[in-house]
């Protein structure tokens, strides 16, 4: 079985971890603490309070909401 390329929001995770120095689980925990905020409110939180770029913040939020069955 050949290695399959990771697609979707998870494809950003290695770059997010390298750029911001924290594991994805940490970012997901920050998102979950802010529930029941809306998607873009969560993106704004990561951007303004933690300096994350829009694409990276959106990927973390989208993945976390989908994982938790909220999207």
N, CA, C and O atoms as a Tripos MOL2 file, in Angstrom:
@<TRIPOS>MOLECULE
protein
  284   283    71     0     0
PROTEIN
NO_CHARGES

@<TRIPOS>ATOM
      1 N           0.8480   -1.1820    0.0000 N.3       1 UNK1
      2 CA          0.0000    0.0000    0.0000 C.3       1 UNK1
      3 C           0.8930    1.2460    0.0000 C.2       1 UNK1
      4 O           1.7550    1.3950    0.8660 O.2       1 UNK1
      5 N           0.6910    2.1040   -0.9370 N.am      2 UNK2
      6 CA          1.4970    3.3180   -1.0670 C.3       2 UNK2
      7 C           1.0720    4.3480   -0.0340 C.2       2 UNK2
      8 O          -0.0790    4.3750    0.4020 O.2       2 UNK2
      9 N           2.0210    5.1980    0.3520 N.am      3 UNK3
     10 CA          1.6930    6.2780    1.2720 C.3       3 UNK3
     11 C           0.7250    7.2260    0.5990 C.2       3 UNK3
     12 O           0.9560    7.6750   -0.5240 O.2       3 UNK3
     13 N          -0.3720    7.5300    1.2970 N.am      4 UNK4
     14 CA         -1.3390    8.4650    0.7500 C.3       4 UNK4
     15 C          -1.0650    9.8520    1.3170 C.2       4 UNK4
     16 O          -0.7800   10.0130    2.5040 O.2       4 UNK4
     17 N          -1.1570   10.8380    0.4480 N.am      5 UNK5
     18 CA         -0.9120   12.2160    0.8620 C.3       5 UNK5
     19 C          -2.0760   12.6990    1.7250 C.2       5 UNK5
     20 O          -3.2420   12.4860    1.3920 O.2       5 UNK5
     21 N          -1.7430   13.3490    2.8300 N.am      6 UNK6
     22 CA         -2.7660   13.9050    3.7100 C.3       6 UNK6
     23 C          -3.4250   15.0710    2.9940 C.2       6 UNK6
     24 O          -2.7500   15.9160    2.4040 O.2       6 UNK6
     25 N          -4.7420   15.1070    3.0530 N.am      7 UNK7
     26 CA         -5.4960   16.1630    2.3740 C.3       7 UNK7
     27 C          -6.3300   16.9280    3.3880 C.2       7 UNK7
     28 O          -6.4640   16.5180    4.5410 O.2       7 UNK7
     29 N          -6.8810   18.0320    2.9460 N.am      8 UNK8
     30 CA         -7.7590   18.8270    3.7900 C.3       8 UNK8
     31 C          -7.0020   19.5750    4.8750 C.2       8 UNK8
     32 O          -5.7910   19.7730    4.7790 O.2       8 UNK8
     33 N          -7.7350   19.9910    5.9190 N.am      9 UNK9
     34 CA         -7.1160   20.7940    6.9800 C.3       9 UNK9
     35 C          -5.8890   20.1430    7.6030 C.2       9 UNK9
     36 O          -4.9360   20.8370    7.9570 O.2       9 UNK9
     37 N          -5.8970   18.8200    7.7430 N.am     10 UNK10
     38 CA         -4.7750   18.1310    8.3950 C.3      10 UNK10
     39 C          -3.4730   18.2910    7.6120 C.2      10 UNK10
     40 O          -2.3920   18.1110    8.1730 O.2      10 UNK10
     41 N          -3.5610   18.6240    6.3370 N.am     11 UNK11
     42 CA         -2.3400   18.8110    5.5440 C.3      11 UNK11
     43 C          -1.5250   20.0090    6.0440 C.2      11 UNK11
     44 O          -0.3290   20.1030    5.7680 O.2      11 UNK11
     45 N          -2.1610   20.9110    6.7700 N.am     12 UNK12
     46 CA         -1.4800   22.0860    7.3230 C.3      12 UNK12
     47 C          -0.7780   21.7910    8.6450 C.2      12 UNK12
     48 O           0.0620   22.5800    9.0760 O.2      12 UNK12
     49 N          -1.1000   20.6840    9.2950 N.am     13 UNK13
     50 CA         -0.6460   20.4480   10.6620 C.3      13 UNK13
     51 C           0.8680   20.4500   10.8430 C.2      13 UNK13
     52 O           1.3410   21.0620   11.8010 O.2      13 UNK13
     53 N           1.6510   19.8110    9.9940 N.am     14 UNK14
     54 CA          3.1090   19.8750   10.1970 C.3      14 UNK14
     55 C           3.6390   21.3130   10.1610 C.2      14 UNK14
     56 O           4.5040   21.6800   10.9570 O.2      14 UNK14
     57 N           3.1210   22.1140    9.2440 N.am     15 UNK15
     58 CA          3.5500   23.5060    9.1380 C.3      15 UNK15
     59 C           3.1070   24.3080   10.3610 C.2      15 UNK15
     60 O           3.8590   25.1460   10.8570 O.2      15 UNK15
     61 N           1.9010   24.0590   10.8470 N.am     16 UNK16
     62 CA          1.3920   24.7630   12.0180 C.3      16 UNK16
     63 C           2.2650   24.4480   13.2270 C.2      16 UNK16
     64 O           2.6680   25.3500   13.9620 O.2      16 UNK16
     65 N           2.5520   23.1770   13.4270 N.am     17 UNK17
     66 CA          3.3720   22.7880   14.5770 C.3      17 UNK17
     67 C           4.7760   23.3900   14.4940 C.2      17 UNK17
     68 O           5.3230   23.8400   15.5000 O.2      17 UNK17
     69 N           5.3450   23.3970   13.3070 N.am     18 UNK18
     70 CA          6.6900   23.9480   13.1250 C.3      18 UNK18
     71 C           6.6920   25.4700   13.3040 C.2      18 UNK18
     72 O           7.5790   26.0200   13.9570 O.2      18 UNK18
     73 N           5.7130   26.1350   12.7320 N.am     19 UNK19
     74 CA          5.6640   27.5960   12.7570 C.3      19 UNK19
     75 C           5.3790   28.1510   14.1440 C.2      19 UNK19
     76 O           5.9910   29.1340   14.5620 O.2      19 UNK19
     77 N           4.4460   27.5200   14.8630 N.am     20 UNK20
     78 CA          3.9910   28.0850   16.1360 C.3      20 UNK20
     79 C           4.5090   27.3270   17.3600 C.2      20 UNK20
     80 O           4.2550   27.7370   18.4930 O.2      20 UNK20
     81 N           5.2310   26.2290   17.1440 N.am     21 UNK21
     82 CA          5.9210   25.5420   18.2240 C.3      21 UNK21
     83 C           5.0540   24.8070   19.2280 C.2      21 UNK21
     84 O           5.4960   24.5200   20.3410 O.2      21 UNK21
     85 N           3.8380   24.5040   18.8500 N.am     22 UNK22
     86 CA          2.9370   23.7710   19.7440 C.3      22 UNK22
     87 C           2.2550   22.6620   18.9640 C.2      22 UNK22
     88 O           2.0040   22.8110   17.7680 O.2      22 UNK22
     89 N           1.9520   21.5480   19.6250 N.am     23 UNK23
     90 CA          1.2580   20.4620   18.9320 C.3      23 UNK23
     91 C          -0.1950   20.8430   18.6110 C.2      23 UNK23
     92 O          -0.7810   21.7030   19.2680 O.2      23 UNK23
     93 N          -0.7450   20.2080   17.6200 N.am     24 UNK24
     94 CA         -2.1230   20.4750   17.1940 C.3      24 UNK24
     95 C          -3.0920   20.2930   18.3530 C.2      24 UNK24
     96 O          -4.0610   21.0440   18.4710 O.2      24 UNK24
     97 N          -2.8490   19.3170   19.2010 N.am     25 UNK25
     98 CA         -3.7460   19.0820   20.3470 C.3      25 UNK25
     99 C          -3.8650   20.3250   21.2280 C.2      25 UNK25
    100 O          -4.9370   20.5930   21.7710 O.2      25 UNK25
    101 N          -2.7850   21.0830   21.3760 N.am     26 UNK26
    102 CA         -2.8430   22.3310   22.1590 C.3      26 UNK26
    103 C          -3.7750   23.3360   21.5010 C.2      26 UNK26
    104 O          -4.5880   23.9750   22.1690 O.2      26 UNK26
    105 N          -3.6470   23.4690   20.1830 N.am     27 UNK27
    106 CA         -4.4940   24.4200   19.4550 C.3      27 UNK27
    107 C          -5.9550   23.9870   19.5090 C.2      27 UNK27
    108 O          -6.8520   24.8170   19.6550 O.2      27 UNK27
    109 N          -6.1850   22.6830   19.3920 N.am     28 UNK28
    110 CA         -7.5530   22.1800   19.4730 C.3      28 UNK28
    111 C          -8.1410   22.4520   20.8610 C.2      28 UNK28
    112 O          -9.3220   22.7830   20.9730 O.2      28 UNK28
    113 N          -7.3520   22.3190   21.8920 N.am     29 UNK29
    114 CA         -7.8340   22.5870   23.2500 C.3      29 UNK29
    115 C          -8.2570   24.0490   23.3890 C.2      29 UNK29
    116 O          -9.2670   24.3450   24.0280 O.2      29 UNK29
    117 N          -7.4910   24.9630   22.7950 N.am     30 UNK30
    118 CA         -7.8500   26.3820   22.8430 C.3      30 UNK30
    119 C          -9.1720   26.6340   22.1240 C.2      30 UNK30
    120 O          -9.9980   27.4210   22.5860 O.2      30 UNK30
    121 N          -9.3650   25.9710   21.0080 N.am     31 UNK31
    122 CA        -10.6180   26.1030   20.2620 C.3      31 UNK31
    123 C         -11.7790   25.5750   21.1020 C.2      31 UNK31
    124 O         -12.8210   26.2220   21.2060 O.2      31 UNK31
    125 N         -11.5990   24.4110   21.6920 N.am     32 UNK32
    126 CA        -12.6840   23.7790   22.4580 C.3      32 UNK32
    127 C         -13.0770   24.5930   23.6890 C.2      32 UNK32
    128 O         -14.2470   24.6110   24.0700 O.2      32 UNK32
    129 N         -12.1150   25.2600   24.3100 N.am     33 UNK33
    130 CA        -12.4230   26.0950   25.4750 C.3      33 UNK33
    131 C         -13.3400   27.2540   25.0780 C.2      33 UNK33
    132 O         -14.1290   27.7300   25.8950 O.2      33 UNK33
    133 N         -13.2390   27.7030   23.8410 N.am     34 UNK34
    134 CA        -14.0240   28.8460   23.3610 C.3      34 UNK34
    135 C         -15.4080   28.4570   22.8380 C.2      34 UNK34
    136 O         -16.1800   29.3330   22.4480 O.2      34 UNK34
    137 N         -15.7360   27.1670   22.8220 N.am     35 UNK35
    138 CA        -17.0870   26.7640   22.3960 C.3      35 UNK35
    139 C         -18.0980   27.4540   23.2950 C.2      35 UNK35
    140 O         -17.8050   27.6560   24.4730 O.2      35 UNK35
    141 N         -19.2450   27.8180   22.8130 N.am     36 UNK36
    142 CA        -19.8640   27.5230   21.5260 C.3      36 UNK36
    143 C         -19.6870   28.6250   20.4840 C.2      36 UNK36
    144 O         -20.5980   28.8630   19.6910 O.2      36 UNK36
    145 N         -18.5710   29.2840   20.4640 N.am     37 UNK37
    146 CA        -18.3290   30.3340   19.4700 C.3      37 UNK37
    147 C         -18.4690   29.7780   18.0550 C.2      37 UNK37
    148 O         -18.3050   28.5810   17.8210 O.2      37 UNK37
    149 N         -18.7710   30.6640   17.1300 N.am     38 UNK38
    150 CA        -18.9200   30.2810   15.7190 C.3      38 UNK38
    151 C         -17.5510   30.1090   15.0670 C.2      38 UNK38
    152 O         -16.5310   30.5560   15.5900 O.2      38 UNK38
    153 N         -17.5600   29.4580   13.9250 N.am     39 UNK39
    154 CA        -16.3300   29.1410   13.1880 C.3      39 UNK39
    155 C         -15.4180   30.3620   13.0560 C.2      39 UNK39
    156 O         -14.2590   30.3170   13.4710 O.2      39 UNK39
    157 N         -15.9240   31.4310   12.4920 N.am     40 UNK40
    158 CA        -15.0610   32.5950   12.2350 C.3      40 UNK40
    159 C         -14.6540   33.3090   13.5180 C.2      40 UNK40
    160 O         -13.6150   33.9680   13.5460 O.2      40 UNK40
    161 N         -15.4390   33.1970   14.5710 N.am     41 UNK41
    162 CA        -15.0370   33.7450   15.8630 C.3      41 UNK41
    163 C         -13.8390   32.9670   16.4120 C.2      41 UNK41
    164 O         -12.9260   33.5450   17.0020 O.2      41 UNK41
    165 N         -13.8570   31.6620   16.2100 N.am     42 UNK42
    166 CA        -12.7470   30.8190   16.6450 C.3      42 UNK42
    167 C         -11.4900   31.1090   15.8330 C.2      42 UNK42
    168 O         -10.3890   31.1520   16.3800 O.2      42 UNK42
    169 N         -11.6560   31.3060   14.5330 N.am     43 UNK43
    170 CA        -10.5250   31.6740   13.6710 C.3      43 UNK43
    171 C          -9.9340   32.9980   14.1550 C.2      43 UNK43
    172 O          -8.7170   33.1320   14.2830 O.2      43 UNK43
    173 N         -10.7980   33.9670   14.4190 N.am     44 UNK44
    174 CA        -10.3350   35.2810   14.8870 C.3      44 UNK44
    175 C          -9.5860   35.1660   16.2090 C.2      44 UNK44
    176 O          -8.5930   35.8620   16.4170 O.2      44 UNK44
    177 N         -10.0460   34.3030   17.0980 N.am     45 UNK45
    178 CA         -9.3750   34.0850   18.3780 C.3      45 UNK45
    179 C          -7.9370   33.6230   18.1640 C.2      45 UNK45
    180 O          -7.0130   34.1670   18.7690 O.2      45 UNK45
    181 N          -7.7440   32.6300   17.3140 N.am     46 UNK46
    182 CA         -6.3950   32.1150   17.0580 C.3      46 UNK46
    183 C          -5.5210   33.1700   16.3900 C.2      46 UNK46
    184 O          -4.3230   33.2570   16.6620 O.2      46 UNK46
    185 N          -6.1200   33.9640   15.5220 N.am     47 UNK47
    186 CA         -5.3560   34.9940   14.8280 C.3      47 UNK47
    187 C          -4.9600   36.1330   15.7590 C.2      47 UNK47
    188 O          -3.7930   36.5250   15.7990 O.2      47 UNK47
    189 N          -5.9150   36.6610   16.5000 N.am     48 UNK48
    190 CA         -5.6410   37.8570   17.3000 C.3      48 UNK48
    191 C          -4.9100   37.5530   18.6000 C.2      48 UNK48
    192 O          -4.0250   38.3100   18.9990 O.2      48 UNK48
    193 N          -5.2600   36.4690   19.2630 N.am     49 UNK49
    194 CA         -4.6570   36.1810   20.5630 C.3      49 UNK49
    195 C          -3.3830   35.3390   20.4790 C.2      49 UNK49
    196 O          -2.6000   35.2890   21.4270 O.2      49 UNK49
    197 N          -3.1830   34.6750   19.3290 N.am     50 UNK50
    198 CA         -2.0360   33.7720   19.2360 C.3      50 UNK50
    199 C          -1.1870   34.0030   17.9900 C.2      50 UNK50
    200 O          -0.2230   33.2720   17.7590 O.2      50 UNK50
    201 N          -1.5310   35.0120   17.1820 N.am     51 UNK51
    202 CA         -0.7260   35.3820   16.0360 C.3      51 UNK51
    203 C          -0.7110   34.3780   14.8960 C.2      51 UNK51
    204 O           0.2010   34.3840   14.0700 O.2      51 UNK51
    205 N          -1.7080   33.5260   14.8510 N.am     52 UNK52
    206 CA         -1.7550   32.5040   13.8090 C.3      52 UNK52
    207 C          -2.2750   33.1200   12.5080 C.2      52 UNK52
    208 O          -3.1500   33.9850   12.5340 O.2      52 UNK52
    209 N          -1.7420   32.6790   11.3890 N.am     53 UNK53
    210 CA         -2.2220   33.1330   10.0960 C.3      53 UNK53
    211 C          -3.6190   32.6020    9.8170 C.2      53 UNK53
    212 O          -4.0420   31.6110   10.4110 O.2      53 UNK53
    213 N          -4.3320   33.2610    8.9150 N.am     54 UNK54
    214 CA         -5.7210   32.9030    8.6360 C.3      54 UNK54
    215 C          -5.8760   31.4550    8.1730 C.2      54 UNK54
    216 O          -6.7270   30.7320    8.6910 O.2      54 UNK54
    217 N          -5.0740   31.0280    7.2170 N.am     55 UNK55
    218 CA         -5.1940   29.6660    6.6900 C.3      55 UNK55
    219 C          -4.9420   28.6110    7.7490 C.2      55 UNK55
    220 O          -5.6490   27.6050    7.8130 O.2      55 UNK55
    221 N          -3.9440   28.8350    8.5720 N.am     56 UNK56
    222 CA         -3.6320   27.8890    9.6360 C.3      56 UNK56
    223 C          -4.7500   27.8630   10.6830 C.2      56 UNK56
    224 O          -5.1700   26.7930   11.1240 O.2      56 UNK56
    225 N          -5.2260   29.0380   11.0740 N.am     57 UNK57
    226 CA         -6.3050   29.1050   12.0570 C.3      57 UNK57
    227 C          -7.5650   28.4300   11.5190 C.2      57 UNK57
    228 O          -8.2270   27.6790   12.2360 O.2      57 UNK57
    229 N          -7.8870   28.6940   10.2830 N.am     58 UNK58
    230 CA         -9.0690   28.1000    9.6660 C.3      58 UNK58
    231 C          -8.9450   26.5760    9.6190 C.2      58 UNK58
    232 O          -9.9260   25.8710    9.8600 O.2      58 UNK58
    233 N          -7.7720   26.0680    9.3170 N.am     59 UNK59
    234 CA         -7.5610   24.6190    9.2510 C.3      59 UNK59
    235 C          -7.7690   23.9690   10.6200 C.2      59 UNK59
    236 O          -8.4230   22.9320   10.7240 O.2      59 UNK59
    237 N          -7.2120   24.5790   11.6640 N.am     60 UNK60
    238 CA         -7.3680   24.0280   13.0180 C.3      60 UNK60
    239 C          -8.8370   24.0330   13.4170 C.2      60 UNK60
    240 O          -9.3450   23.0370   13.9330 O.2      60 UNK60
    241 N          -9.5180   25.1430   13.1830 N.am     61 UNK61
    242 CA        -10.9240   25.2550   13.5710 C.3      61 UNK61
    243 C         -11.7810   24.2730   12.7780 C.2      61 UNK61
    244 O         -12.5970   23.5610   13.3620 O.2      61 UNK61
    245 N         -11.6090   24.2250   11.4680 N.am     62 UNK62
    246 CA        -12.4210   23.3280   10.6380 C.3      62 UNK62
    247 C         -12.2270   21.8730   11.0540 C.2      62 UNK62
    248 O         -13.1980   21.1260   11.1790 O.2      62 UNK62
    249 N         -10.9860   21.4740   11.2660 N.am     63 UNK63
    250 CA        -10.6980   20.0960   11.6540 C.3      63 UNK63
    251 C         -11.3020   19.7740   13.0190 C.2      63 UNK63
    252 O         -11.8880   18.7090   13.2090 O.2      63 UNK63
    253 N         -11.1570   20.6950   13.9630 N.am     64 UNK64
    254 CA        -11.6580   20.4600   15.3200 C.3      64 UNK64
    255 C         -13.1760   20.3830   15.3390 C.2      64 UNK64
    256 O         -13.7430   19.4950   15.9760 O.2      64 UNK64
    257 N         -13.8420   21.3060   14.6460 N.am     65 UNK65
    258 CA        -15.3040   21.2790   14.5970 C.3      65 UNK65
    259 C         -15.8080   19.9820   13.9440 C.2      65 UNK65
    260 O         -16.7730   19.3780   14.4140 O.2      65 UNK65
    261 N         -15.1540   19.5680   12.8730 N.am     66 UNK66
    262 CA        -15.5580   18.3300   12.2010 C.3      66 UNK66
    263 C         -15.3240   17.1250   13.1080 C.2      66 UNK66
    264 O         -16.1620   16.2260   13.1770 O.2      66 UNK66
    265 N         -14.2050   17.1060   13.7920 N.am     67 UNK67
    266 CA        -13.8680   16.0000   14.6930 C.3      67 UNK67
    267 C         -14.8860   15.9030   15.8310 C.2      67 UNK67
    268 O         -15.2110   14.8070   16.2860 O.2      67 UNK67
    269 N         -15.3790   17.0390   16.2810 N.am     68 UNK68
    270 CA        -16.3230   17.0710   17.3920 C.3      68 UNK68
    271 C         -17.7880   16.9840   16.9210 C.2      68 UNK68
    272 O         -18.7080   17.0910   17.7320 O.2      68 UNK68
    273 N         -17.9950   16.7910   15.6230 N.am     69 UNK69
    274 CA        -19.3400   16.6670   15.0810 C.3      69 UNK69
    275 C         -20.1360   17.9510   15.0920 C.2      69 UNK69
    276 O         -21.3660   17.9230   15.1220 O.2      69 UNK69
    277 N         -19.4470   19.0750   15.0670 N.am     70 UNK70
    278 CA        -20.1160   20.3750   15.1000 C.3      70 UNK70
    279 C         -20.1350   21.0800   13.7560 C.2      70 UNK70
    280 O         -20.5990   22.2140   13.6430 O.2      70 UNK70
    281 N         -19.6290   20.4020   12.7480 N.am     71 UNK71
    282 CA        -19.6070   20.9980   11.4090 C.3      71 UNK71
    283 C         -20.0890   20.0010   10.4080 C.2      71 UNK71
    284 O         -20.1480   20.3020    9.2160 O.2      71 UNK71
@<TRIPOS>BOND
     1     1     2 1
     2     2     3 1
     3     3     4 2
     4     3     5 am
     5     5     6 1
     6     6     7 1
     7     7     8 2
     8     7     9 am
     9     9    10 1
    10    10    11 1
    11    11    12 2
    12    11    13 am
    13    13    14 1
    14    14    15 1
    15    15    16 2
    16    15    17 am
    17    17    18 1
    18    18    19 1
    19    19    20 2
    20    19    21 am
    21    21    22 1
    22    22    23 1
    23    23    24 2
    24    23    25 am
    25    25    26 1
    26    26    27 1
    27    27    28 2
    28    27    29 am
    29    29    30 1
    30    30    31 1
    31    31    32 2
    32    31    33 am
    33    33    34 1
    34    34    35 1
    35    35    36 2
    36    35    37 am
    37    37    38 1
    38    38    39 1
    39    39    40 2
    40    39    41 am
    41    41    42 1
    42    42    43 1
    43    43    44 2
    44    43    45 am
    45    45    46 1
    46    46    47 1
    47    47    48 2
    48    47    49 am
    49    49    50 1
    50    50    51 1
    51    51    52 2
    52    51    53 am
    53    53    54 1
    54    54    55 1
    55    55    56 2
    56    55    57 am
    57    57    58 1
    58    58    59 1
    59    59    60 2
    60    59    61 am
    61    61    62 1
    62    62    63 1
    63    63    64 2
    64    63    65 am
    65    65    66 1
    66    66    67 1
    67    67    68 2
    68    67    69 am
    69    69    70 1
    70    70    71 1
    71    71    72 2
    72    71    73 am
    73    73    74 1
    74    74    75 1
    75    75    76 2
    76    75    77 am
    77    77    78 1
    78    78    79 1
    79    79    80 2
    80    79    81 am
    81    81    82 1
    82    82    83 1
    83    83    84 2
    84    83    85 am
    85    85    86 1
    86    86    87 1
    87    87    88 2
    88    87    89 am
    89    89    90 1
    90    90    91 1
    91    91    92 2
    92    91    93 am
    93    93    94 1
    94    94    95 1
    95    95    96 2
    96    95    97 am
    97    97    98 1
    98    98    99 1
    99    99   100 2
   100    99   101 am
   101   101   102 1
   102   102   103 1
   103   103   104 2
   104   103   105 am
   105   105   106 1
   106   106   107 1
   107   107   108 2
   108   107   109 am
   109   109   110 1
   110   110   111 1
   111   111   112 2
   112   111   113 am
   113   113   114 1
   114   114   115 1
   115   115   116 2
   116   115   117 am
   117   117   118 1
   118   118   119 1
   119   119   120 2
   120   119   121 am
   121   121   122 1
   122   122   123 1
   123   123   124 2
   124   123   125 am
   125   125   126 1
   126   126   127 1
   127   127   128 2
   128   127   129 am
   129   129   130 1
   130   130   131 1
   131   131   132 2
   132   131   133 am
   133   133   134 1
   134   134   135 1
   135   135   136 2
   136   135   137 am
   137   137   138 1
   138   138   139 1
   139   139   140 2
   140   139   141 am
   141   141   142 1
   142   142   143 1
   143   143   144 2
   144   143   145 am
   145   145   146 1
   146   146   147 1
   147   147   148 2
   148   147   149 am
   149   149   150 1
   150   150   151 1
   151   151   152 2
   152   151   153 am
   153   153   154 1
   154   154   155 1
   155   155   156 2
   156   155   157 am
   157   157   158 1
   158   158   159 1
   159   159   160 2
   160   159   161 am
   161   161   162 1
   162   162   163 1
   163   163   164 2
   164   163   165 am
   165   165   166 1
   166   166   167 1
   167   167   168 2
   168   167   169 am
   169   169   170 1
   170   170   171 1
   171   171   172 2
   172   171   173 am
   173   173   174 1
   174   174   175 1
   175   175   176 2
   176   175   177 am
   177   177   178 1
   178   178   179 1
   179   179   180 2
   180   179   181 am
   181   181   182 1
   182   182   183 1
   183   183   184 2
   184   183   185 am
   185   185   186 1
   186   186   187 1
   187   187   188 2
   188   187   189 am
   189   189   190 1
   190   190   191 1
   191   191   192 2
   192   191   193 am
   193   193   194 1
   194   194   195 1
   195   195   196 2
   196   195   197 am
   197   197   198 1
   198   198   199 1
   199   199   200 2
   200   199   201 am
   201   201   202 1
   202   202   203 1
   203   203   204 2
   204   203   205 am
   205   205   206 1
   206   206   207 1
   207   207   208 2
   208   207   209 am
   209   209   210 1
   210   210   211 1
   211   211   212 2
   212   211   213 am
   213   213   214 1
   214   214   215 1
   215   215   216 2
   216   215   217 am
   217   217   218 1
   218   218   219 1
   219   219   220 2
   220   219   221 am
   221   221   222 1
   222   222   223 1
   223   223   224 2
   224   223   225 am
   225   225   226 1
   226   226   227 1
   227   227   228 2
   228   227   229 am
   229   229   230 1
   230   230   231 1
   231   231   232 2
   232   231   233 am
   233   233   234 1
   234   234   235 1
   235   235   236 2
   236   235   237 am
   237   237   238 1
   238   238   239 1
   239   239   240 2
   240   239   241 am
   241   241   242 1
   242   242   243 1
   243   243   244 2
   244   243   245 am
   245   245   246 1
   246   246   247 1
   247   247   248 2
   248   247   249 am
   249   249   250 1
   250   250   251 1
   251   251   252 2
   252   251   253 am
   253   253   254 1
   254   254   255 1
   255   255   256 2
   256   255   257 am
   257   257   258 1
   258   258   259 1
   259   259   260 2
   260   259   261 am
   261   261   262 1
   262   262   263 1
   263   263   264 2
   264   263   265 am
   265   265   266 1
   266   266   267 1
   267   267   268 2
   268   267   269 am
   269   269   270 1
   270   270   271 1
   271   271   272 2
   272   271   273 am
   273   273   274 1
   274   274   275 1
   275   275   276 2
   276   275   277 am
   277   277   278 1
   278   278   279 1
   279   279   280 2
   280   279   281 am
   281   281   282 1
   282   282   283 1
   283   283   284 2
@<TRIPOS>SUBSTRUCTURE
     1 UNK1         2 RESIDUE 1 A UNK
     2 UNK2         6 RESIDUE 1 A UNK
     3 UNK3        10 RESIDUE 1 A UNK
     4 UNK4        14 RESIDUE 1 A UNK
     5 UNK5        18 RESIDUE 1 A UNK
     6 UNK6        22 RESIDUE 1 A UNK
     7 UNK7        26 RESIDUE 1 A UNK
     8 UNK8        30 RESIDUE 1 A UNK
     9 UNK9        34 RESIDUE 1 A UNK
    10 UNK10       38 RESIDUE 1 A UNK
    11 UNK11       42 RESIDUE 1 A UNK
    12 UNK12       46 RESIDUE 1 A UNK
    13 UNK13       50 RESIDUE 1 A UNK
    14 UNK14       54 RESIDUE 1 A UNK
    15 UNK15       58 RESIDUE 1 A UNK
    16 UNK16       62 RESIDUE 1 A UNK
    17 UNK17       66 RESIDUE 1 A UNK
    18 UNK18       70 RESIDUE 1 A UNK
    19 UNK19       74 RESIDUE 1 A UNK
    20 UNK20       78 RESIDUE 1 A UNK
    21 UNK21       82 RESIDUE 1 A UNK
    22 UNK22       86 RESIDUE 1 A UNK
    23 UNK23       90 RESIDUE 1 A UNK
    24 UNK24       94 RESIDUE 1 A UNK
    25 UNK25       98 RESIDUE 1 A UNK
    26 UNK26      102 RESIDUE 1 A UNK
    27 UNK27      106 RESIDUE 1 A UNK
    28 UNK28      110 RESIDUE 1 A UNK
    29 UNK29      114 RESIDUE 1 A UNK
    30 UNK30      118 RESIDUE 1 A UNK
    31 UNK31      122 RESIDUE 1 A UNK
    32 UNK32      126 RESIDUE 1 A UNK
    33 UNK33      130 RESIDUE 1 A UNK
    34 UNK34      134 RESIDUE 1 A UNK
    35 UNK35      138 RESIDUE 1 A UNK
    36 UNK36      142 RESIDUE 1 A UNK
    37 UNK37      146 RESIDUE 1 A UNK
    38 UNK38      150 RESIDUE 1 A UNK
    39 UNK39      154 RESIDUE 1 A UNK
    40 UNK40      158 RESIDUE 1 A UNK
    41 UNK41      162 RESIDUE 1 A UNK
    42 UNK42      166 RESIDUE 1 A UNK
    43 UNK43      170 RESIDUE 1 A UNK
    44 UNK44      174 RESIDUE 1 A UNK
    45 UNK45      178 RESIDUE 1 A UNK
    46 UNK46      182 RESIDUE 1 A UNK
    47 UNK47      186 RESIDUE 1 A UNK
    48 UNK48      190 RESIDUE 1 A UNK
    49 UNK49      194 RESIDUE 1 A UNK
    50 UNK50      198 RESIDUE 1 A UNK
    51 UNK51      202 RESIDUE 1 A UNK
    52 UNK52      206 RESIDUE 1 A UNK
    53 UNK53      210 RESIDUE 1 A UNK
    54 UNK54      214 RESIDUE 1 A UNK
    55 UNK55      218 RESIDUE 1 A UNK
    56 UNK56      222 RESIDUE 1 A UNK
    57 UNK57      226 RESIDUE 1 A UNK
    58 UNK58      230 RESIDUE 1 A UNK
    59 UNK59      234 RESIDUE 1 A UNK
    60 UNK60      238 RESIDUE 1 A UNK
    61 UNK61      242 RESIDUE 1 A UNK
    62 UNK62      246 RESIDUE 1 A UNK
    63 UNK63      250 RESIDUE 1 A UNK
    64 UNK64      254 RESIDUE 1 A UNK
    65 UNK65      258 RESIDUE 1 A UNK
    66 UNK66      262 RESIDUE 1 A UNK
    67 UNK67      266 RESIDUE 1 A UNK
    68 UNK68      270 RESIDUE 1 A UNK
    69 UNK69      274 RESIDUE 1 A UNK
    70 UNK70      278 RESIDUE 1 A UNK
    71 UNK71      282 RESIDUE 1 A UNK
